[in-house]
């Protein structure tokens, strides 16, 4: 079975921090591929600052175009909103019966996993690969989760999509923070030119 790691995000926009984590998981763990799942709406985040789905999808596709082990998925675009991970996993399992899916998430998300809708179903059926957040030297095992949870020492960068969006609005140089094809796409489509946000 093909082992696929699922890295969920709004990718608004996708940046080097996302790509470093995805690439690490694809090449430094037992995964065969990593799929970046572009979410229309995170139930725990406000949607007001989100670009339209097709822009965020296209930027993600441009960012990973040259990497044969990274793939971008738009499966959540056809599912109910807001996006609940357990429903996405059910749809993927039905559509890709010959794939073994794992979840990729940050340590901060692992600690609030009990707030996710039907989190018991997720933990019982899918391995979870966790990367630490900056400043977290060690992640202590969470005893109340009995699933397959692996701590991965992925290299991290302190980069936020909010900082990038606001920098673009202020006409600041964002090269090295997002891939050049994404910078070109943002510029040619006049993205992120509205007022600043703090999300």
C-alpha angles and dihedrals in degrees: 000000000000110000110222128183116209116215109188125200147130089239092205084188115350110233143183092273091060092046095050091054094045092048093047091052092048097049107025103045135051092272121118094202141002120219118203103214109206108214121211090207134358108220089220096051135065115251100212096097096045120116116226112284096250093057094051091045093051093048090052091049091051092048096056099032095117097044114091094196097052123077134178120226127199095183093124092060089075096045130083119283135271093046115243115193096219090058091049090050091051091051092048093048090052094047098040107034091162094058128088108214128205130183123238115204144152122256090250091060092047090057092055095039090111087068093058117104110262091356091160090065091051096049093045096052110028133055114234125215112200129198120197125243121239111282094026104112093176134017112215114220112259105231097199091065112076097182133103103286120170124189111219122194097220117172110253137205126198098234125137129198088222091059090049094048092050092045090054090050089052091049092244123156110262100175112137089027095073128018117269095245088055092049089052092048092050091050097046091049096042092235126176095019098129128092121308122270134201102211 
